[in-house]
Amino acid sequence: MADENNAVDQQLKKIIVLWSVCSVGKSTLACNLARKLAKGTNLKIGLLDFSLITPCLHLFLELEDKESSIEYILKSWQDNYSYRDLLKENAHITKNLPNLLCWTGLTKEPELIDKLGDMQARTIISVLSDLVDILFIDVQSDTLIIPTDVALRAATDVLVIVDQNRNTIENTAKWLNNLHVRNMDIDKFKLIINQYSNKALYTKNKIESNLGLPVLGTIPGVSKVIYDNATVSLIPLLKYGKFDKAIENILLQLHLSKAVKKHRIFFTAPRFGSSR
């Protein structure tokens, strides 16, 4: 039985990267996917903000007054100190969801990005994927720096978030071509179309043909006004029925919804406490 449970654990381990140009709802979707999965299961869900130039997950999770996880790690890192200890100590536990853990980006000292080398970025992702069952990583396409590349290569699934705006589609196509030239594995890239934009609308078929990626899901039924108001006020969009159903369908397409029903584990919130 122990071997069987371990096999289920390994099957569920996923690193899901949300990648896009800016201002298409990527961070909003990352938070809502993670919230949905954390609320519906006992799995440990991780959120890593690796969009280091313009991080915003700390805003959606109301962590503005907290010290940045990644900033503290980069300032404290030494060869003889465990990244695992630093990451455990600096996980922000989400209010009312003790199994949702967040590591925030560079909010006050962006110059620390110079200290984040390839090895450090790979180690952070590797350790976090061991600490949690499902790790969501928020990265940005138009800052092709080490965190983005390392996250995309480590991912089991990459969700390419786009709206229906022509400029978004054109810019995304350019970055996809850039990744292809650099031998990135595009086979694991899937599209999610966020249908709130009302400018230069492209149809689902036109978006799919322009980007050459299969559509994993769409986010319909939430008007731009409601979407923007909810985003500004940091209210989870999961209370809107069609949005919630779309999030559920995306998790199903990622083979998570069906699997988690078979994987109800007992979880005790870790006693994470910073030594700062």
Disulfide bonds with the S-S distance in Angstrom:
none
